[in-house]
Amino acid sequence: YEESLEQIKKSGKYVIVRPKLADYESNIEKAGKGDSMAQEWQKTVAGYANASDYVYASVVDTAYPVKDDFYEQKQIFTQYAAGAKAAGIGAVLAVAAYLAILVLLTIGAGRSAEDEEVHLVKFDHIKTELAAVGVILLWAVVMLVVIKAGIFTWQSVNGETIYTENKQIYLQRMLVGCLGALYSCAMFLLGYLSLVRRIKAKTVWKNSVFRWLLLFLKEMLQNIRYLWKMMIGLAAFLLFHWLTYIFAADGSTTWAWAFILLVTDAAAFVWMVQKAKGTRKIMIGIEKIAGGEVEYQIPVNGLLEEQKEIAEKVNSIGEGLETALAKSMKSERLKTDLITNVSHDIKTPLTSIINYVELLKQEDFKDPKIRRYIEVLEQKSQRLKTLTEDVVEASKVSSGNITLEFMNLNLVEMIQQTSGEFEEKFKAGDLEEVMNLPNEEIVIRADGRRLWRVLSNIYNNAAKYAMQGTRVYADLEKKDGMACFSLKNISAQPLNIPASELTERFIRGDVSRSTEGSGLGLSIAQSLTEMQGGTFELYLDGDLFKVTIKFPVS
């Protein structure tokens, strides 16, 4: 047998296996195997030879004198091996070209020559996770079909199923393999380019199932006060029908019924949350419209059918209120414009009247009646001039057509100046002013001309309506970062109207209208105070009349 083994070694590729692993011999080189290849052969031979004194030898004559499978494989290898190098180079070039094309497709994905916007296709609107799972499943199913079609076959050897290549039709196998690779590339590009477009459009997270679940949970928590009763009812319902299922379901239909019940419960839960979400939207809309935001519209997207109908009705109420408000504002604007225009039209002839009265006063009339008539004309024309100026000022204030020039002002000094301006009027009305002002400066930020108008109107109101022989108290203090000025007097006429009405236009404390007031002074003072960031308050207690203005200390 030694001579036979020597002859085997000279015949071609051989394997000699002995019981001892160290005695293994072979001229077949298998990269990276080494001793593991000897162990594999020994295990294979041990299945046929149980004795410890055997020698297993196998040889393939590499001259291939017989036209068997080895001969056929040699012919195939000889025919195609020459193109292996070219095929390798072609494969490298193909991979490089594929990567280059992939980069170009990545850059141009979602872009259009018409604009710089990212354009998504219908597939990109599918939820991110669902799209990914869909692409993978579609690829896997088709590849399984291709494999089952005959690229590979299953064979049984000695009772064991092994995976072997179908050796019958190599061309068909290559063709189907190429189609499979092409299909794999197409599916990869479908998923990859969709992901690129989603990233560019920033919809990967926005259009994801996980985000939807988080938002659903957030909405459920936000609407928990509308939801908890329904959740208790749902829990009782689930408990009842699952107990019914456990005790009544047939063993053969258990899983089918479980799936149906699970889907039903999930749908009921989603419906419940959607209803609570819609209720919350409607409640928010009603609160906003009731709070004055009549232009607010309840979003109807995602609402249930009956909730959508209610939301549309509420929106129509808001639109009706907005229309009514617009009409009211238009009417108010027309009245303001009318007052302004009429006032301007009156000023021209009024100026002429005042000028002619001045000319008449320069004439030396001996008749006392004529002199009295001229005095009355002067008084009434001046009163009409004051009224016209007040009306124009009120019109400007109400329309917001006033430009304010803010500066730092010493409120103590301005009150003293205003008090000096009205000293003669107070003496004429037998009024004594009692001032209580701090020694230090109190600086506020306001428009000097407008603030003087506010103080002037307040003092003028006291001079006109205070009871003769009484005191007028002017107090100024700094409290909690605010400059608080108040003017108190005793009214000559009974104050039988609420304090809030005195700040309305053309409302006077003198109901008989025997004084020369226009009814606009306090209204203008309040509007100018609020426009400068201050507060204006009136206090009535019997005949006591008190005005308080507050400004932040600068």
C-alpha positions as CSV (number, residue, x, y, z in Angstrom):
1,Y,0.0,0.0,0.0
2,E,3.0,2.2,0.5
3,E,3.8,1.9,-3.2
4,S,0.2,2.6,-4.0
5,L,0.3,5.8,-1.9
6,E,3.5,6.9,-3.7
7,Q,1.7,6.3,-7.0
8,I,-1.2,8.4,-5.7
9,K,1.0,11.2,-4.8
10,K,2.3,11.4,-8.3
11,S,-1.1,11.2,-10.0
12,G,-2.5,14.6,-9.2
13,K,-4.3,16.3,-6.3
14,Y,-4.5,13.9,-3.3
15,V,-5.5,13.5,0.3
16,I,-4.1,10.8,2.7
17,V,-5.8,10.5,6.1
18,R,-4.5,8.3,8.9
19,P,-5.8,7.9,12.5
20,K,-3.2,10.2,13.8
21,L,-3.8,13.8,12.9
22,A,0.0,14.4,12.6
23,D,0.2,11.9,9.7
24,Y,-2.2,13.8,7.5
25,E,-0.8,14.5,4.0
26,S,-2.3,16.6,1.1
27,N,-1.1,18.8,-1.8
28,I,-4.4,20.6,-1.9
29,E,-3.9,24.2,-0.6
30,K,-6.8,25.9,1.0
31,A,-6.1,29.4,2.2
32,G,-6.4,30.0,5.9
33,K,-7.4,26.4,6.8
34,G,-4.2,24.7,7.9
35,D,-4.8,22.0,10.6
36,S,-8.5,22.6,10.5
37,M,-8.7,21.1,7.0
38,A,-7.0,17.9,8.4
39,Q,-9.5,17.7,11.2
40,E,-12.4,18.1,8.7
41,W,-11.1,15.2,6.6
42,Q,-10.5,13.0,9.7
43,K,-14.1,13.6,10.9
44,T,-15.4,12.8,7.4
45,V,-13.4,9.5,7.1
46,A,-14.2,8.5,10.7
47,G,-17.8,8.1,9.6
48,Y,-16.8,5.2,7.3
49,A,-13.8,3.7,9.2
50,N,-14.2,2.9,12.8
51,A,-10.9,1.0,13.2
52,S,-7.8,2.7,14.4
53,D,-5.5,1.1,11.9
54,Y,-6.9,2.5,8.6
55,V,-5.4,4.6,5.8
56,Y,-7.8,6.6,3.6
57,A,-6.5,7.9,0.3
58,S,-8.2,9.9,-2.4
59,V,-6.7,11.3,-5.6
60,V,-8.0,13.3,-8.7
61,D,-5.9,12.8,-11.8
62,T,-5.3,16.4,-13.0
63,A,-4.8,15.2,-16.5
64,Y,-8.5,14.5,-16.5
65,P,-8.4,11.4,-18.8
66,V,-12.1,10.6,-18.1
67,K,-14.9,12.9,-19.2
68,D,-16.6,13.0,-15.9
69,D,-17.8,15.9,-13.6
70,F,-14.2,16.8,-12.8
71,Y,-13.5,17.1,-16.5
72,E,-16.6,19.2,-17.1
73,Q,-15.7,21.6,-14.3
74,K,-12.1,21.9,-15.6
75,Q,-13.5,22.8,-19.0
76,I,-15.8,25.5,-17.6
77,F,-13.0,26.9,-15.4
78,T,-10.6,27.0,-18.4
79,Q,-13.3,28.7,-20.5
80,Y,-14.2,31.4,-18.0
81,A,-11.1,31.9,-15.8
82,A,-9.4,33.9,-18.5
83,G,-12.1,36.6,-18.1
84,A,-11.9,36.6,-14.3
85,K,-9.3,39.4,-14.2
86,A,-11.3,41.6,-16.7
87,A,-14.5,40.8,-14.7
88,G,-12.8,41.9,-11.5
89,I,-11.7,45.2,-13.0
90,G,-15.1,45.7,-14.5
91,A,-16.6,45.0,-11.1
92,V,-14.4,47.6,-9.4
93,L,-15.3,50.1,-12.1
94,A,-18.9,49.3,-11.8
95,V,-18.9,49.8,-8.1
96,A,-17.0,53.2,-8.5
97,A,-19.6,54.3,-11.1
98,Y,-22.4,53.1,-8.9
99,L,-21.0,55.2,-6.0
100,A,-20.5,58.2,-8.2
101,I,-24.1,57.9,-9.5
102,L,-25.3,57.4,-5.9
103,V,-23.6,60.7,-4.9
104,L,-25.2,62.6,-7.8
105,L,-28.6,61.1,-7.0
106,T,-28.1,62.1,-3.4
107,I,-27.3,65.7,-4.3
108,G,-30.2,66.0,-6.8
109,A,-32.8,64.1,-4.8
110,G,-36.0,66.2,-4.3
111,R,-34.5,69.1,-6.2
112,S,-36.0,70.8,-9.3
113,A,-34.5,73.1,-11.9
114,E,-37.6,75.4,-11.4
115,D,-37.0,76.3,-7.8
116,E,-34.9,75.6,-4.7
117,E,-37.8,73.8,-2.9
118,V,-37.6,70.1,-1.9
119,H,-40.3,68.1,-3.8
120,L,-41.6,64.9,-2.3
121,V,-43.2,62.1,-4.1
122,K,-46.3,60.1,-2.9
123,F,-44.1,57.4,-1.4
124,D,-42.3,60.0,0.8
125,H,-45.6,60.9,2.5
126,I,-45.9,57.3,4.0
127,K,-44.8,57.2,7.6
128,T,-41.0,56.7,7.9
129,E,-40.9,53.4,9.7
130,L,-43.8,52.0,7.6
131,A,-42.0,52.9,4.4
132,A,-38.7,51.3,5.6
133,V,-40.5,48.1,6.7
134,G,-42.4,48.0,3.4
135,V,-39.2,48.3,1.3
136,I,-37.5,45.6,3.3
137,L,-40.4,43.2,3.1
138,L,-41.0,43.8,-0.6
139,W,-37.3,43.1,-1.3
140,A,-37.2,40.0,1.0
141,V,-40.4,38.4,-0.5
142,V,-39.2,38.8,-4.1
143,M,-35.7,37.5,-3.3
144,L,-37.2,34.4,-1.6
145,V,-39.3,33.8,-4.7
146,V,-36.2,34.1,-6.9
147,I,-34.2,31.6,-4.7
148,K,-37.1,29.2,-4.8
149,A,-37.3,29.6,-8.5
150,G,-34.0,27.6,-9.0
151,I,-30.9,29.6,-8.3
152,F,-30.3,27.0,-5.6
153,T,-31.8,23.7,-4.8
154,W,-32.2,21.6,-1.6
155,Q,-30.9,18.1,-1.7
156,S,-30.9,15.3,0.9
157,V,-27.7,13.3,1.5
158,N,-27.7,10.5,4.1
159,G,-30.8,11.9,5.7
160,E,-29.4,15.4,6.0
161,T,-30.7,18.4,4.0
162,I,-27.8,20.3,2.5
163,Y,-27.6,23.5,0.4
164,T,-26.1,22.8,-3.0
165,E,-25.9,24.8,-6.2
166,N,-28.0,23.8,-9.1
167,K,-25.4,22.6,-11.6
168,Q,-27.7,22.2,-14.6
169,I,-28.1,25.7,-16.1
170,Y,-25.3,28.1,-15.3
171,L,-26.5,30.8,-17.8
172,Q,-30.0,30.8,-16.3
173,R,-28.5,31.0,-12.8
174,M,-26.3,34.0,-13.8
175,L,-29.2,35.8,-15.5
176,V,-31.6,35.3,-12.5
177,G,-28.7,36.4,-10.2
178,C,-28.2,39.6,-12.2
179,L,-31.9,40.4,-12.1
180,G,-31.9,39.8,-8.4
181,A,-28.9,42.1,-7.9
182,L,-30.6,44.7,-10.1
183,Y,-33.8,44.4,-8.2
184,S,-31.9,44.7,-4.9
185,C,-30.2,47.9,-6.1
186,A,-33.6,49.3,-7.3
187,M,-35.2,48.7,-3.9
188,F,-32.1,50.1,-2.1
189,L,-32.4,53.3,-4.2
190,L,-36.1,53.5,-3.6
191,G,-35.6,53.5,0.2
192,Y,-32.3,55.4,0.2
193,L,-33.5,58.3,-2.0
194,S,-36.8,58.5,-0.1
195,L,-34.8,58.9,3.1
196,V,-32.6,61.6,1.5
197,R,-35.6,63.6,0.4
198,R,-37.2,63.3,3.8
199,I,-33.9,64.5,5.5
200,K,-33.8,67.5,3.1
201,A,-37.4,68.3,3.8
202,K,-37.0,67.6,7.5
203,T,-39.8,65.2,7.6
204,V,-38.0,62.1,8.8
205,W,-39.1,62.8,12.4
206,K,-42.2,64.8,11.6
207,N,-43.7,62.0,9.5
208,S,-42.6,59.1,11.8
209,V,-44.8,56.6,13.6
210,F,-42.9,57.1,16.8
211,R,-43.5,60.8,16.8
212,W,-47.2,60.2,16.1
213,L,-47.3,57.9,19.1
214,L,-45.6,60.5,21.3
215,L,-48.0,63.2,20.1
216,F,-50.9,60.9,20.6
217,L,-49.7,60.2,24.2
218,K,-49.2,64.0,24.7
219,E,-52.7,64.8,23.4
220,M,-54.1,62.0,25.6
221,L,-52.4,63.6,28.7
222,Q,-53.5,67.1,27.7
223,N,-57.1,66.0,27.3
224,I,-57.1,63.8,30.4
225,R,-59.8,65.9,32.1
226,Y,-62.1,65.2,29.2
227,L,-60.9,61.6,28.9
228,W,-60.8,60.0,32.3
229,K,-64.5,59.2,32.5
230,M,-64.4,57.7,29.0
231,M,-61.3,55.7,30.0
232,I,-63.0,54.2,33.0
233,G,-65.9,53.2,30.8
234,L,-63.6,51.8,28.2
235,A,-61.7,49.8,30.8
236,A,-64.9,48.3,32.1
237,F,-66.0,47.5,28.6
238,L,-62.6,45.8,27.8
239,L,-62.7,43.8,31.0
240,F,-66.2,42.6,30.3
241,H,-65.6,41.5,26.7
242,W,-62.2,39.9,27.4
243,L,-63.6,37.9,30.2
244,T,-66.4,36.9,27.8
245,Y,-63.7,35.9,25.3
246,I,-61.6,33.9,27.8
247,F,-64.6,31.8,29.0
248,A,-66.6,31.5,25.8
249,A,-64.0,31.3,23.0
250,D,-63.5,28.0,21.2
251,G,-59.9,26.7,21.3
252,S,-59.7,26.5,17.5
253,T,-60.7,30.2,17.1
254,T,-58.9,31.6,20.1
255,W,-56.2,33.5,18.2
256,A,-58.6,34.8,15.6
257,W,-60.9,36.2,18.2
258,A,-58.0,37.7,20.2
259,F,-56.8,39.5,17.1
260,I,-60.3,40.9,16.3
261,L,-60.8,42.0,19.9
262,L,-57.4,43.7,20.0
263,V,-58.0,45.6,16.8
264,T,-61.5,46.7,18.1
265,D,-60.0,47.8,21.4
266,A,-57.3,49.8,19.7
267,A,-59.8,51.5,17.4
268,A,-62.1,52.3,20.3
269,F,-59.2,53.8,22.2
270,V,-58.0,55.9,19.3
271,W,-61.6,57.2,18.7
272,M,-61.9,58.1,22.4
273,V,-58.7,60.1,22.3
274,Q,-59.7,61.8,19.1
275,K,-63.0,62.8,20.6
276,A,-61.3,64.2,23.7
277,K,-58.9,66.1,21.5
278,G,-61.7,67.6,19.5
279,T,-63.6,68.5,22.6
280,R,-60.5,70.4,23.9
281,K,-60.1,72.2,20.6
282,I,-63.7,73.4,20.7
283,M,-63.4,74.4,24.3
284,I,-60.3,76.5,23.6
285,G,-62.0,78.1,20.6
286,I,-65.1,79.0,22.6
287,E,-62.9,80.5,25.4
288,K,-60.9,82.6,23.0
289,I,-63.9,83.9,21.2
290,A,-65.6,84.6,24.5
291,G,-62.4,86.4,25.6
292,G,-62.6,88.8,22.6
293,E,-60.6,87.0,20.0
294,V,-63.5,87.0,17.6
295,E,-61.3,86.3,14.6
296,Y,-60.1,83.0,16.1
297,Q,-61.0,79.9,14.0
298,I,-61.2,76.5,15.5
299,P,-59.0,74.1,13.3
300,V,-61.4,71.5,12.0
301,N,-58.7,69.1,10.7
302,G,-58.7,65.8,12.6
303,L,-62.1,66.4,14.2
304,L,-64.9,63.8,14.2
305,E,-67.8,64.5,12.0
306,E,-70.2,65.8,14.7
307,Q,-67.4,67.8,16.3
308,K,-66.5,69.3,13.0
309,E,-70.0,70.5,12.5
310,I,-70.0,72.1,16.0
311,A,-66.6,73.7,15.3
312,E,-67.9,75.2,12.0
313,K,-71.0,76.6,13.8
314,V,-68.7,78.2,16.5
315,N,-66.5,79.6,13.8
316,S,-69.5,81.1,12.1
317,I,-70.4,82.8,15.4
318,G,-66.9,84.2,15.6
319,E,-67.2,85.5,12.0
320,G,-70.6,87.1,12.8
321,L,-69.1,88.8,15.9
322,E,-66.1,89.9,13.9
323,T,-68.5,91.4,11.2
324,A,-70.5,93.1,13.9
325,L,-67.4,94.5,15.5
326,A,-66.1,95.7,12.1
327,K,-69.4,97.5,11.5
328,S,-69.3,99.0,15.0
329,M,-65.7,100.1,14.4
330,K,-66.7,101.5,11.0
331,S,-69.6,103.4,12.6
332,E,-67.3,104.7,15.3
333,R,-64.7,105.8,12.8
334,L,-67.4,107.5,10.7
335,K,-68.6,109.4,13.8
336,T,-65.0,110.4,14.6
337,D,-64.5,111.5,11.1
338,L,-67.7,113.5,11.1
339,I,-66.8,115.2,14.4
340,T,-63.4,116.0,13.1
341,N,-64.6,117.4,9.8
342,V,-67.4,119.4,11.4
343,S,-65.0,120.8,14.0
344,H,-62.6,121.9,11.2
345,D,-65.5,123.4,9.3
346,I,-66.6,125.3,12.4
347,K,-63.1,126.7,13.2
348,T,-63.0,128.8,10.0
349,P,-66.1,130.9,10.7
350,L,-65.4,130.8,14.4
351,T,-62.0,132.5,13.8
352,S,-63.7,135.2,11.8
353,I,-66.2,135.7,14.6
354,I,-63.4,136.0,17.2
355,N,-61.5,138.4,15.1
356,Y,-64.6,140.6,14.5
357,V,-65.3,140.6,18.2
358,E,-61.8,141.9,18.8
359,L,-62.4,144.6,16.3
360,L,-65.7,145.6,17.9
361,K,-64.0,145.8,21.3
362,Q,-61.7,148.4,19.9
363,E,-64.6,150.6,18.9
364,D,-65.7,153.2,21.6
365,F,-69.4,152.2,22.0
366,K,-71.2,154.4,24.5
367,D,-74.3,152.2,24.8
368,P,-73.8,149.7,27.7
369,K,-76.1,147.2,26.1
370,I,-73.8,147.0,23.0
371,R,-70.7,146.6,25.3
372,R,-72.6,143.8,27.1
373,Y,-73.5,142.1,23.9
374,I,-69.8,142.2,22.8
375,E,-68.8,140.6,26.1
376,V,-71.3,137.8,25.7
377,L,-70.1,137.2,22.1
378,E,-66.5,137.0,23.3
379,Q,-67.4,134.5,26.1
380,K,-69.5,132.3,23.8
381,S,-67.0,132.4,21.0
382,Q,-64.2,131.5,23.3
383,R,-66.3,128.7,24.8
384,L,-67.0,127.4,21.2
385,K,-63.3,127.6,20.4
386,T,-62.5,125.5,23.5
387,L,-65.2,123.0,22.6
388,T,-63.9,122.7,19.0
389,E,-60.3,122.1,20.2
390,D,-61.5,119.5,22.7
391,V,-63.5,117.7,20.0
392,V,-60.5,117.6,17.6
393,E,-58.3,116.4,20.4
394,A,-60.8,113.7,21.4
395,S,-61.0,112.6,17.8
396,K,-57.2,112.3,17.5
397,V,-57.0,110.4,20.8
398,S,-59.7,107.9,19.9
399,S,-58.3,107.2,16.4
400,G,-54.7,106.9,17.8
401,N,-53.5,109.6,15.4
402,I,-51.1,111.1,17.9
403,T,-47.3,110.9,18.0
404,L,-45.8,110.8,21.5
405,E,-42.3,112.2,22.2
406,F,-41.2,110.5,25.5
407,M,-38.7,112.3,27.8
408,N,-37.8,112.3,31.4
409,L,-40.1,114.8,33.3
410,N,-40.1,116.0,36.9
411,L,-43.7,115.4,37.9
412,V,-43.4,117.6,41.0
413,E,-42.3,120.6,38.9
414,M,-45.1,120.0,36.3
415,I,-47.8,119.9,39.1
416,Q,-46.5,123.1,40.5
417,Q,-46.6,124.8,37.1
418,T,-50.1,123.6,36.5
419,S,-51.2,124.8,39.9
420,G,-49.8,128.2,39.1
421,E,-51.7,128.3,35.8
422,F,-55.0,127.7,37.6
423,E,-54.4,129.9,40.6
424,E,-56.6,132.7,39.3
425,K,-59.4,130.3,38.3
426,F,-59.3,128.8,41.8
427,K,-59.5,132.3,43.4
428,A,-62.4,133.2,41.1
429,G,-64.3,130.1,42.4
430,D,-63.2,130.8,46.0
431,L,-61.3,127.6,46.1
432,E,-58.2,126.9,48.3
433,E,-55.7,124.5,47.0
434,V,-53.9,122.3,49.6
435,M,-50.7,120.8,48.0
436,N,-48.8,117.9,49.5
437,L,-45.8,117.3,47.3
438,P,-42.5,115.6,48.2
439,N,-39.3,117.7,48.5
440,E,-37.3,115.4,46.1
441,E,-37.8,115.0,42.4
442,I,-40.1,112.3,41.1
443,V,-39.0,111.6,37.5
444,I,-41.3,109.8,35.0
445,R,-41.0,109.1,31.3
446,A,-43.8,110.7,29.3
447,D,-44.7,113.2,26.6
448,G,-44.4,116.7,28.2
449,R,-47.1,118.4,26.1
450,R,-49.6,115.5,26.5
451,L,-49.0,115.2,30.2
452,W,-49.6,118.9,30.7
453,R,-52.9,118.4,28.9
454,V,-53.8,115.7,31.3
455,L,-53.0,117.8,34.4
456,S,-54.7,120.8,32.8
457,N,-57.9,118.9,32.2
458,I,-57.9,117.5,35.8
459,Y,-57.4,121.0,37.3
460,N,-59.9,122.6,35.0
461,N,-62.5,120.0,36.0
462,A,-62.0,120.9,39.6
463,A,-62.1,124.6,38.9
464,K,-65.5,124.2,37.1
465,Y,-67.3,121.8,39.3
466,A,-65.9,122.2,42.8
467,M,-68.2,123.8,45.4
468,Q,-67.3,127.4,46.2
469,G,-65.5,128.1,49.5
470,T,-64.1,124.5,49.7
471,R,-60.6,123.1,49.5
472,V,-58.9,121.2,46.6
473,Y,-56.3,118.7,47.8
474,A,-53.4,117.9,45.5
475,D,-51.2,114.9,46.7
476,L,-48.2,113.3,45.1
477,E,-46.3,110.3,46.5
478,K,-44.0,107.6,45.2
479,K,-45.2,104.1,46.1
480,D,-44.1,100.6,44.8
481,G,-42.1,102.2,42.0
482,M,-45.1,104.3,40.9
483,A,-45.7,108.0,41.0
484,C,-49.3,108.5,42.3
485,F,-50.9,111.9,41.9
486,S,-54.4,112.6,43.1
487,L,-56.7,115.7,43.1
488,K,-59.7,115.8,45.5
489,N,-62.6,118.2,45.7
490,I,-66.2,118.5,46.9
491,S,-68.6,118.7,43.9
492,A,-71.0,121.6,43.7
493,Q,-73.6,119.4,42.0
494,P,-74.9,116.0,43.2
495,L,-73.0,113.2,41.5
496,N,-75.7,110.8,40.7
497,I,-73.9,108.8,37.9
498,P,-71.3,106.1,38.2
499,A,-67.6,107.1,38.2
500,S,-67.0,105.1,35.0
501,E,-69.5,107.2,33.0
502,L,-67.6,110.4,33.8
503,T,-64.8,109.4,31.5
504,E,-67.1,108.8,28.6
505,R,-67.2,111.5,25.9
506,F,-69.7,114.4,26.3
507,I,-70.6,113.2,29.8
508,R,-70.6,115.9,32.5
509,G,-71.1,115.9,36.2
510,D,-73.3,119.0,35.8
511,V,-76.5,117.4,34.7
512,S,-78.2,120.7,34.2
513,R,-75.3,121.7,31.9
514,S,-75.2,125.2,33.3
515,T,-71.4,125.3,33.4
516,E,-69.1,125.8,30.4
517,G,-67.7,122.2,30.2
518,S,-67.7,120.2,27.1
519,G,-67.8,116.8,28.7
520,L,-64.6,115.7,27.0
521,G,-61.9,116.8,29.5
522,L,-61.8,113.6,31.6
523,S,-62.2,111.4,28.6
524,I,-59.2,113.0,26.9
525,A,-57.2,112.9,30.1
526,Q,-57.8,109.2,30.6
527,S,-57.0,108.3,27.0
528,L,-53.7,110.4,27.0
529,T,-52.7,108.9,30.4
530,E,-53.2,105.3,29.2
531,M,-51.4,106.0,25.9
532,Q,-48.3,107.1,27.8
533,G,-48.3,103.9,29.9
534,G,-50.1,105.3,33.0
535,T,-53.4,104.5,34.8
536,F,-56.3,106.8,35.3
537,E,-58.8,106.2,38.1
538,L,-61.9,108.1,39.4
539,Y,-63.4,107.7,42.9
540,L,-66.8,109.1,44.0
541,D,-68.1,109.0,47.5
542,G,-71.1,111.1,48.0
543,D,-70.0,114.6,46.8
544,L,-66.3,113.7,47.1
545,F,-64.7,113.6,43.7
546,K,-61.2,112.2,43.4
547,V,-59.0,111.7,40.3
548,T,-55.8,109.6,40.6
549,I,-53.2,109.1,37.9
550,K,-50.2,106.8,38.2
551,F,-47.0,106.5,36.1
552,P,-43.9,104.3,36.5
553,V,-41.0,106.1,38.1
554,S,-38.1,106.4,35.6
